[in-house]
Amino acid sequence: MRTGVIAKKVGMTRLFQEDGRHVPVTVLALEDCQVVSHRTADRDGYVALQLGAGEAKQKNVAKPQREHFAKAQVPLKKRVAEFRLETEDALLPVGATISAEHFIAGQMVDVSGHTQGKGFAGGMKRWGFGGMRATHGVSVSHRALGSTGQRQDPGKVFKNKKMAGHMGDKQRTQQNLEVVRTDAVRGLIFVKGSVPGTEGGWLLVRDAVKRPLPEGAPFPGAILEKKSSAPEHEEAPAGMVEAAAEHEVQPEVSPERQEELLHEQQAGAGDEITPAVGEEATETNPSAGTSPAADDSKEG
């Protein structure tokens, strides 16, 4: 017997097969399902594996549990569960992350969880009672239960009488559900049909107890390989980054210095010398200053 996994119900969708048929499936997500601790026969009297899933905030975890997770060197978990094992050969190392490839396509699994809560319900909704007649003398009791006992003997209502009360929110197990597909990259398991619980609820997924384990299923389980901690790109040296980040800071100029610079600019603009009228004409019309000899040579 192998260990199960803790999964979160994402929702329902459908998958298309190669022959064109579409299969309604429930999507289950594995959110960092890690091994937290072991239960051994010598120390605890039974063999089991404690798993944790999800990420919890530190304020929501008690100090004893925080130390328990720190001892296993795993993050704080939101959901913890134990899975009984037959032998210690099925134990996985502490801190290992279970992959979605723990189950294979075509395998049968049992899914356990809490059903959806319906609140306080009447007898007709909770147990399917027929109720009273709509007319012919019935007043304000159309959905009533009716008689709940006998006369003076026995003089009481027997236990487990079907009456109005809290409906739903019960621990239930759906057996022999087929695994249609798995996605190890995204950590998803696609199970045929519906499963107990609401979207976002936690479920326990195990190998089917009424069906044999198929060939090819990994034993004791499929472990997700850890990613390498080496950086993908080379980082620039710290000195180069600091040198590139440095920039020249211009000193601030006081208001008195600004006024002095303004007066100097105005004084410099007034000292410019304007050219004379004759000089301006000479510069603008250089052909006017040609000699008469040059004109005679042109006529000749």
PEURCOR-V274741 format. One record per helix or strand of 3 or more residues. SS is the DSSP state (A for helix, B for strand). FROM is the first residue (numbers start at 1). LEN is the number of residues. If there is no record, write none. Layout:
# PEURCOR-V274741
ss->(SS | SS)
from->(FROM | FROM)
len->(LEN | LEN)
This chain:
# PEURCOR-V274741
ss->(B | B | B | A | B | A | A | B | A | A | B | B | A | B | B | B | B | A | A | A | A | A)
from->(5 | 22 | 34 | 41 | 48 | 58 | 63 | 79 | 88 | 100 | 108 | 119 | 123 | 165 | 171 | 188 | 202 | 238 | 255 | 277 | 286 | 292)
len->(12 | 8 | 6 | 4 | 6 | 3 | 10 | 6 | 3 | 3 | 7 | 3 | 5 | 3 | 13 | 5 | 6 | 8 | 16 | 8 | 4 | 8)
